[in-house]
Amino acid sequence: MNQVISVVNLVRKYSLGKEPLIALDNVSISISQGEFVSIMGTSGSGKSTLLNLIGGLDRFDSGEISVDGLDIASLDENQLAKYRREKIGFIFQSYNLVPTLTALQNVELPLIFSGIPKNDRLTKVQDMLKTVGLQDRVNHRPTEMSGGEQQRVAVARALINNPAIILGDEPTGNLDSKTGEEIMDLLTWMNKNNGLTVVMVTHDAEKARYADRVVHIKDGRIIRGEG
């Protein structure tokens, strides 16, 4: 399979008093197109930092990140925004839905930012909500939905622009075990049937097992599963 994500000797430091905090210490990892990779580690291990850097949400101090041949370090803020909009779908633990908007309107937002005409947007959003099993919740707001339904809306929003890569930061962390399994089944289905590359960070070994490969990170260094 073709390599879609290449991380080489990545370093990220944060200022913390007199001594810098090294969040990532010369991390290298390659991820193939269509691969499902879980990055597993405890809180503070650097796993979310790595995900945010791949997603262009943060800048790194040294090293290289290439995504689908694109050098992330060379992009300015406008180019990073375009990269995130077109290449990446984000799924967060806290859903990050707009509480005043309906499910349809939340999923529609990325299409508005991409300049898609309204009629095309509505058809696409309705189809996507049906794909994630929410055709009966189109006009419901987040407060009118369960946690699992809200995360399905978040998944639909992440997928609506047809990204090549899904980045999940503890996507089942706020869900009960049964609902978490349903979300993992959905992500696995999208990975296998749509060929999406999925990179998910988690501290949960049960959820990590859904992936093709599990990468373990500790104290900012990959200790097992690199490749």
Backbone as numpy.savetxt, mean C-alpha at the origin, in Angstrom:
# Nx Ny Nz CAx CAy CAz Cx Cy Cz
10.15 -13.70 -13.68 9.32 -12.49 -13.68 10.19 -11.24 -13.68
9.66 -10.16 -14.23 10.39 -8.91 -14.29 10.45 -8.26 -12.91
11.60 -7.66 -12.61 11.75 -6.93 -11.36 11.02 -5.60 -11.47
10.15 -5.30 -10.52 9.40 -4.05 -10.56 9.86 -3.07 -9.49
10.35 -3.59 -8.35 10.86 -2.73 -7.27 12.28 -3.16 -6.94
13.19 -2.21 -6.96 14.58 -2.47 -6.59 15.01 -1.45 -5.53
15.38 -1.94 -4.37 15.87 -1.09 -3.27 17.31 -1.51 -2.99
18.23 -0.54 -3.04 19.65 -0.84 -2.89 20.29 0.06 -1.82
20.82 -0.57 -0.79 21.59 0.14 0.25 20.85 1.36 0.80
19.59 1.18 1.11 18.75 2.30 1.53 19.02 2.67 2.99
19.22 3.97 3.22 19.44 4.50 4.56 18.47 5.63 4.82
17.80 5.56 5.99 16.93 6.66 6.41 17.19 6.94 7.88
17.57 8.20 8.16 17.86 8.63 9.52 16.88 9.73 9.93
16.57 9.76 11.21 15.73 10.81 11.78 16.48 11.46 12.94
16.29 12.76 13.11 16.90 13.47 14.23 16.14 13.16 15.51
16.87 12.73 16.53 16.26 12.42 17.81 17.25 12.82 18.91
17.12 14.07 19.34 18.07 14.58 20.30 19.44 14.75 19.67
20.48 14.38 20.42 21.84 14.53 19.92 22.23 13.41 18.97
21.62 12.26 19.13 21.98 11.11 18.31 20.90 10.85 17.25
21.29 10.63 15.97 20.29 10.32 14.95 19.72 8.92 15.15
18.43 8.78 14.85 17.80 7.46 14.87 17.89 6.87 13.48
18.53 5.73 13.36 18.67 5.07 12.05 17.49 4.13 11.88
16.53 4.56 11.06 15.32 3.76 10.83 15.58 2.63 9.85
16.41 2.90 8.84 16.79 1.87 7.87 18.30 1.94 7.67
18.94 0.78 7.73 20.40 0.71 7.71 20.88 -0.18 6.57
21.11 0.45 5.40 21.60 -0.28 4.21 20.70 -1.44 3.82
19.44 -1.15 3.63 18.45 -2.16 3.25 18.44 -2.35 1.73
18.45 -3.59 1.31 18.34 -3.92 -0.11 17.30 -5.02 -0.28
16.44 -4.84 -1.28 15.43 -5.85 -1.57 14.95 -5.67 -3.01
14.65 -6.77 -3.68 14.07 -6.74 -5.02 12.73 -7.48 -4.99
11.75 -6.91 -5.69 10.40 -7.49 -5.74 9.99 -7.61 -7.19
9.51 -8.78 -7.57 9.14 -9.04 -8.96 7.71 -8.61 -9.25
7.45 -8.37 -10.52 6.11 -8.03 -10.96 5.15 -9.17 -10.63
4.03 -8.83 -10.01 3.02 -9.82 -9.67 3.30 -10.59 -8.39
4.38 -10.25 -7.69 4.71 -10.93 -6.45 3.94 -10.32 -5.28
3.62 -11.13 -4.30 2.99 -10.70 -3.05 4.03 -10.90 -1.96
4.51 -9.79 -1.40 5.57 -9.84 -0.39 5.06 -9.23 0.92
5.25 -9.95 2.00 4.98 -9.42 3.34 6.29 -9.02 3.99
6.32 -7.81 4.53 7.48 -7.35 5.30 7.07 -7.38 6.76
7.73 -8.24 7.52 7.30 -8.53 8.87 8.33 -8.05 9.90
7.83 -7.42 10.96 8.70 -6.96 12.02 7.90 -6.33 13.13
8.54 -6.13 14.27 7.87 -5.51 15.40 7.75 -4.01 15.19
7.03 -3.36 16.08 6.91 -1.90 16.03 8.29 -1.27 16.16
8.59 -0.31 15.27 9.88 0.35 15.30 10.98 -0.36 14.54
10.64 -1.44 13.84 11.66 -2.21 13.12 12.09 -1.55 11.81
11.27 -0.61 11.31 11.59 0.06 10.05 10.71 -0.36 8.89
9.76 -1.25 9.14 8.97 -1.79 8.04 8.07 -0.73 7.40
7.42 0.11 8.21 6.55 1.15 7.64 7.38 2.24 6.97
8.55 2.52 7.52 9.45 3.49 6.88 9.82 3.03 5.48
10.15 1.75 5.35 10.49 1.20 4.04 9.32 1.32 3.07
8.12 1.01 3.54 6.94 1.09 2.69 6.70 2.53 2.24
6.83 3.48 3.16 6.60 4.89 2.83 7.61 5.41 1.82
8.85 4.93 1.92 9.88 5.35 0.96 9.61 4.79 -0.42
9.20 3.53 -0.49 8.84 2.95 -1.79 7.66 3.70 -2.40
6.73 4.11 -1.55 5.54 4.82 -2.02 5.74 6.29 -2.29
6.95 6.80 -2.06 7.22 8.21 -2.32 6.58 9.15 -1.32
6.29 8.65 -0.12 5.71 9.50 0.93 6.78 10.15 1.79
8.02 9.75 1.64 9.11 10.26 2.45 10.38 10.22 1.60
11.38 10.98 2.01 12.67 11.01 1.31 13.70 10.22 2.11
14.63 9.58 1.41 15.66 8.81 2.08 16.99 9.56 2.02
17.92 9.15 2.89 19.21 9.84 3.01 20.22 9.36 1.98
20.26 8.07 1.74 21.17 7.54 0.72 20.65 6.19 0.25
21.24 5.72 -0.85 20.78 4.48 -1.46 19.96 4.76 -2.71
19.28 3.73 -3.19 18.51 3.85 -4.43 17.18 3.11 -4.29
16.14 3.72 -4.89 14.86 3.02 -5.08 14.46 3.21 -6.53
14.26 2.10 -7.21 13.77 2.13 -8.58 12.46 1.35 -8.64
11.43 1.97 -9.17 10.12 1.33 -9.30 9.70 1.36 -10.76
9.61 0.18 -11.36 9.27 0.07 -12.77 10.20 0.93 -13.63
11.47 0.94 -13.24 12.48 1.68 -13.99 12.58 3.15 -13.65
11.77 3.62 -12.72 11.74 5.03 -12.33 12.61 5.25 -11.10
13.55 6.19 -11.20 14.43 6.52 -10.08 13.69 7.48 -9.14
13.27 6.98 -7.98 12.43 7.78 -7.08 13.16 9.02 -6.57
14.46 8.90 -6.31 15.22 10.03 -5.77 15.28 11.22 -6.72
15.11 10.96 -8.01 15.23 12.03 -9.01 13.94 12.82 -9.20
12.85 12.40 -8.57 11.56 13.03 -8.79 11.35 14.24 -7.88
10.81 15.33 -8.45 10.42 16.46 -7.62 9.04 16.20 -7.03
8.51 17.14 -6.24 7.25 16.90 -5.54 6.09 16.65 -6.49
6.01 17.40 -7.58 4.93 17.19 -8.55 5.04 15.83 -9.23
6.26 15.44 -9.54 6.48 14.13 -10.17 6.18 13.00 -9.18
6.50 13.20 -7.90 6.18 12.21 -6.89 4.67 12.05 -6.75
3.95 13.17 -6.79 2.48 13.11 -6.69 1.91 12.32 -7.87
2.45 12.55 -9.06 2.01 11.82 -10.25 2.34 10.34 -10.13
3.53 10.05 -9.61 3.95 8.66 -9.38 2.99 7.96 -8.43
2.67 8.60 -7.31 1.76 7.99 -6.33 0.38 7.80 -6.92
-0.07 8.76 -7.71 -1.41 8.70 -8.28 -1.54 7.61 -9.33
-0.50 7.42 -10.13 -0.61 6.52 -11.28 -0.03 5.12 -11.05
0.96 5.02 -10.18 1.66 3.74 -10.02 1.27 2.97 -8.76
0.86 3.73 -7.70 0.74 3.14 -6.38 -0.69 3.23 -5.85
-1.15 2.16 -5.21 -2.39 2.18 -4.46 -2.06 1.92 -2.99
-2.47 2.84 -2.12 -2.16 2.73 -0.69 -3.37 2.20 0.09
-3.11 1.29 1.02 -4.13 0.83 1.96 -3.54 0.94 3.36
-4.21 1.72 4.22 -3.69 1.99 5.55 -4.52 1.28 6.62
-3.93 1.11 7.77 -4.61 0.47 8.90 -5.86 1.26 9.32
-5.76 2.59 9.25 -6.84 3.44 9.76 -7.86 3.85 8.69
-7.83 3.19 7.54 -8.77 3.38 6.43 -8.55 4.73 5.72
-8.44 5.84 6.49 -8.22 7.17 5.92 -9.31 7.59 4.94
-10.56 7.25 5.25 -11.68 7.69 4.44 -12.12 9.09 4.88
-12.71 9.84 3.96 -13.27 11.16 4.29 -14.65 10.92 4.91
-14.84 11.26 6.19 -16.07 10.87 6.90 -17.35 11.48 6.34
-17.25 12.64 5.68 -18.46 13.30 5.17 -18.87 12.80 3.78
-18.05 11.95 3.18 -18.32 11.46 1.83 -18.85 10.03 1.86
-19.66 9.70 0.87 -20.17 8.33 0.74 -19.07 7.40 0.23
-19.36 6.11 0.24 -18.40 5.15 -0.30 -18.05 5.49 -1.74
-19.07 5.78 -2.53 -18.85 6.14 -3.93 -17.95 7.36 -4.05
-18.21 8.39 -3.25 -17.44 9.63 -3.34 -16.00 9.43 -2.87
-15.80 8.59 -1.86 -14.44 8.32 -1.39 -13.62 7.62 -2.47
-14.23 6.64 -3.12 -13.51 5.90 -4.17 -13.31 6.76 -5.41
-14.21 7.71 -5.62 -14.15 8.58 -6.79 -13.00 9.59 -6.72
-12.55 9.94 -5.52 -11.57 11.02 -5.34 -10.32 10.88 -6.23
-9.66 9.71 -6.27 -8.47 9.62 -7.12 -8.76 9.88 -8.60
-9.95 9.51 -9.04 -10.31 9.75 -10.44 -10.53 11.23 -10.72
-11.06 11.94 -9.74 -11.23 13.40 -9.88 -9.86 14.06 -10.03
-8.92 13.65 -9.16 -7.56 14.21 -9.22 -6.87 13.87 -10.53
-7.29 12.76 -11.16 -6.70 12.35 -12.44 -7.41 12.97 -13.64
-8.47 13.73 -13.39 -9.17 14.43 -14.47 -10.08 13.55 -15.30
-10.56 12.44 -14.75 -11.48 11.56 -15.47 -12.87 12.19 -15.52
-13.54 12.21 -16.67 -14.89 12.79 -16.78 -15.88 12.12 -15.84
-16.88 12.89 -15.39 -17.79 12.42 -14.35 -18.52 11.13 -14.72
-19.07 11.06 -15.92 -19.82 9.85 -16.31 -18.93 8.61 -16.29
-17.70 8.78 -16.75 -16.75 7.66 -16.74 -16.39 7.28 -15.30
-16.26 8.30 -14.46 -15.93 8.05 -13.05 -17.00 7.21 -12.37
-18.24 7.59 -12.53 -19.33 6.92 -11.84 -19.43 5.45 -12.23
-19.31 5.17 -13.51 -19.38 3.79 -13.99 -18.23 2.97 -13.41
-17.06 3.55 -13.43 -15.87 2.84 -12.94 -15.96 2.58 -11.44
-16.41 3.58 -10.68 -16.51 3.44 -9.23 -17.56 2.39 -8.86
-18.70 2.42 -9.52 -19.75 1.44 -9.23 -19.27 0.02 -9.52
-18.54 -0.14 -10.62 -17.99 -1.46 -10.95 -16.98 -1.91 -9.89
-16.15 -0.98 -9.43 -15.14 -1.33 -8.44 -15.77 -1.69 -7.10
-16.79 -0.94 -6.68 -17.47 -1.25 -5.41 -18.17 -2.61 -5.50
-18.65 -2.95 -6.67 -19.24 -4.27 -6.86 -18.16 -5.35 -6.75
-16.99 -5.08 -7.29 -15.89 -6.04 -7.24 -15.51 -6.37 -5.80
-15.55 -5.36 -4.91 -15.17 -5.59 -3.51 -16.38 -5.93 -2.64
-17.54 -6.18 -3.29 -18.73 -6.63 -2.57 -19.50 -5.57 -1.84
-19.43 -4.32 -2.32 -20.10 -3.21 -1.63 -21.14 -2.52 -2.52
-21.70 -3.24 -3.44 -22.69 -2.63 -4.33 -23.92 -2.12 -3.57
-24.15 -2.65 -2.37 -25.29 -2.20 -1.56 -24.92 -1.10 -0.57
-23.66 -0.66 -0.61 -23.20 0.37 0.34 -22.71 1.63 -0.38
-23.09 1.77 -1.63 -22.59 2.87 -2.47 -22.82 4.23 -1.84
-24.00 4.43 -1.25 -24.36 5.75 -0.73 -24.21 5.86 0.79
-23.53 4.90 1.40 -23.31 4.94 2.83 -22.01 5.69 3.15
-22.04 6.44 4.25 -20.85 7.12 4.75 -20.10 6.19 5.71
-18.82 6.50 5.98 -18.03 5.61 6.85 -18.68 5.29 8.19
-19.35 6.25 8.80 -19.98 6.00 10.10 -21.15 5.03 10.00
-21.61 4.78 8.78 -22.74 3.87 8.57 -22.27 2.48 8.13
-20.95 2.26 8.17 -20.38 0.99 7.72 -19.53 0.36 8.82
-19.40 -0.94 8.76 -18.52 -1.66 9.69 -17.06 -1.39 9.32
-16.14 -1.80 10.22 -14.73 -1.64 9.92 -14.31 -2.38 8.66
-14.82 -3.58 8.50 -14.49 -4.36 7.31 -15.00 -3.70 6.04
-16.20 -3.14 6.10 -16.75 -2.44 4.93 -15.94 -1.19 4.62
-15.51 -0.48 5.66 -14.69 0.70 5.42 -13.36 0.33 4.77
-12.77 -0.78 5.21 -11.50 -1.20 4.60 -11.70 -1.66 3.17
-12.86 -2.22 2.87 -13.16 -2.59 1.48 -13.27 -1.33 0.60
-13.84 -0.28 1.16 -13.88 1.00 0.44 -12.44 1.48 0.20
-11.59 1.36 1.22 -10.19 1.77 1.08 -9.48 0.95 0.01
-9.77 -0.35 -0.04 -9.19 -1.21 -1.08 -9.67 -0.77 -2.47
-10.97 -0.50 -2.58 -11.52 -0.04 -3.86 -10.87 1.26 -4.30
-10.69 2.18 -3.36 -10.04 3.46 -3.66 -8.60 3.24 -4.12
-7.90 2.31 -3.47 -6.51 2.02 -3.84 -6.40 1.45 -5.25
-7.44 0.73 -5.68 -7.40 0.04 -6.97 -7.98 0.84 -8.13
-8.69 1.93 -7.83 -9.52 2.58 -8.84 -8.72 3.16 -10.00
-7.47 3.54 -9.79 -6.65 4.10 -10.87 -5.80 3.05 -11.57
-6.12 1.77 -11.34 -5.38 0.66 -11.95 -3.88 0.74 -11.70
-3.48 0.84 -10.42 -2.05 0.92 -10.12 -1.36 -0.41 -10.39
-0.06 -0.33 -10.59 0.72 -1.56 -10.78 1.08 -2.20 -9.45
1.09 -1.36 -8.38 1.57 -1.82 -7.08 0.60 -1.39 -5.98
0.30 -2.32 -5.09 -0.48 -2.02 -3.88 0.46 -2.07 -2.68
0.46 -1.01 -1.88 1.23 -0.96 -0.65 0.26 -0.95 0.52
0.35 -1.96 1.37 -0.55 -2.08 2.51 0.20 -1.95 3.83
-0.18 -0.97 4.64 0.46 -0.76 5.94 -0.47 -1.28 7.03
-0.23 -2.51 7.49 -1.09 -3.17 8.49 -2.57 -3.06 8.09
-2.94 -3.49 6.88 -4.30 -3.26 6.38 -5.40 -3.97 7.16
-5.03 -4.95 7.98 -6.05 -5.64 8.79 -5.89 -5.35 10.27
-5.04 -4.39 10.61 -4.69 -4.14 12.00 -5.85 -3.72 12.89
-6.87 -3.06 12.31 -8.01 -2.59 13.10 -9.23 -3.51 12.97
-9.03 -4.70 12.40 -10.16 -5.58 12.12 -10.11 -6.83 12.99
-11.29 -7.42 13.24 -11.32 -8.70 13.93 -10.76 -9.78 13.00
-10.47 -10.96 13.54 -9.76 -11.98 12.77 -10.54 -12.43 11.53
-11.86 -12.61 11.65 -12.66 -13.07 10.52 -12.67 -12.03 9.41
-12.91 -10.76 9.78 -12.95 -9.70 8.78 -11.56 -9.49 8.17
-10.52 -9.63 9.01 -9.16 -9.53 8.50 -8.86 -10.58 7.45
-9.33 -11.79 7.67 -9.14 -12.85 6.70 -9.86 -12.53 5.39
-11.05 -11.92 5.49 -11.79 -11.56 4.28 -11.02 -10.52 3.45
-10.42 -9.55 4.14 -9.63 -8.54 3.44 -8.39 -9.16 2.82
-7.75 -10.08 3.53 -6.57 -10.76 2.98 -6.95 -11.62 1.78
-8.09 -12.28 1.84 -8.57 -13.07 0.70 -8.80 -12.17 -0.51
-9.33 -10.97 -0.26 -9.58 -10.02 -1.34 -8.26 -9.56 -1.97
-7.28 -9.22 -1.14 -5.98 -8.79 -1.66 -5.30 -9.92 -2.44
-5.41 -11.14 -1.92 -4.82 -12.29 -2.61 -5.48 -12.51 -3.95
-6.80 -12.37 -3.98 -7.54 -12.53 -5.24 -7.10 -11.49 -6.26
-6.96 -10.23 -5.81 -6.51 -9.16 -6.71 -5.09 -9.44 -7.23
-4.25 -9.95 -6.36 -2.89 -10.27 -6.73 -2.85 -11.37 -7.79
-3.60 -12.43 -7.58 -3.56 -13.58 -8.48 -4.30 -13.33 -9.79
-5.45 -12.66 -9.70 -6.29 -12.50 -10.89 -5.97 -11.27 -11.71
-5.48 -10.21 -11.07 -5.19 -8.98 -11.79 -3.69 -8.75 -11.98
-2.88 -9.65 -11.42 -1.43 -9.52 -11.58 -0.81 -8.37 -10.83
-1.50 -7.87 -9.79 -0.98 -6.74 -9.03 0.20 -7.18 -8.17
1.19 -6.33 -8.08 2.27 -6.52 -7.13 1.80 -5.97 -5.78
1.88 -6.78 -4.73 1.41 -6.37 -3.41 2.57 -6.43 -2.43
2.79 -5.31 -1.73 3.79 -5.26 -0.66 3.06 -4.84 0.60
3.08 -5.69 1.60 2.31 -5.45 2.83 3.22 -5.56 4.04
3.14 -4.57 4.93 3.87 -4.68 6.19 2.91 -5.15 7.27
3.42 -6.01 8.15 2.58 -6.56 9.21 3.46 -7.08 10.34
2.86 -7.20 11.52 3.54 -7.87 12.63 2.87 -9.22 12.91
1.85 -9.54 12.10 1.02 -10.72 12.32 1.46 -11.87 11.41
2.00 -12.92 12.01 2.50 -14.05 11.23 1.41 -14.74 10.42
0.19 -14.77 10.95 -0.92 -15.41 10.24 -1.23 -14.67 8.94
-1.22 -13.34 8.99 -1.49 -12.56 7.78 -0.31 -12.62 6.81
0.89 -12.66 7.35 2.08 -12.71 6.50 2.11 -13.96 5.62
1.49 -15.03 6.09 1.53 -16.30 5.35 0.73 -16.26 4.04
-0.10 -15.24 3.86 -0.82 -15.10 2.60 0.13 -14.75 1.45
1.30 -14.25 1.76 2.22 -13.76 0.74 3.02 -14.89 0.10
3.59 -14.60 -1.07 4.50 -15.52 -1.74 5.83 -15.60 -1.00
6.20 -14.48 -0.36 7.49 -14.40 0.32 7.35 -13.50 1.54
7.99 -13.90 2.63 7.98 -13.10 3.85 9.40 -12.60 4.10
9.52 -11.27 4.23 10.80 -10.63 4.51 10.77 -10.13 5.95
11.75 -10.52 6.74 11.81 -10.14 8.15 12.79 -8.97 8.32
12.34 -7.95 9.04 13.17 -6.78 9.28 13.26 -6.53 10.78
14.46 -6.18 11.23 14.69 -5.93 12.66 15.72 -4.83 12.80
15.40 -3.83 13.62 16.32 -2.73 13.89 16.85 -2.10 12.60
15.95 -1.96 11.63 16.31 -1.29 10.39 17.10 -2.12 9.40
17.24 -3.41 9.67 17.98 -4.27 8.76 17.16 -5.51 8.41
17.24 -5.92 7.15 16.58 -7.16 6.75 17.41 -8.34 7.24
16.77 -9.21 8.00 17.50 -10.33 8.58 17.17 -11.67 7.93
16.07 -11.70 7.17 15.70 -12.96 6.51 14.69 -12.68 5.40
14.82 -13.36 4.27 13.83 -13.29 3.20 14.16 -12.30 2.11
15.35 -11.68 2.14 15.71 -10.75 1.09 15.90 -11.48 -0.22
15.79 -10.73 -1.30 15.97 -11.38 -2.59 15.59 -10.45 -3.71
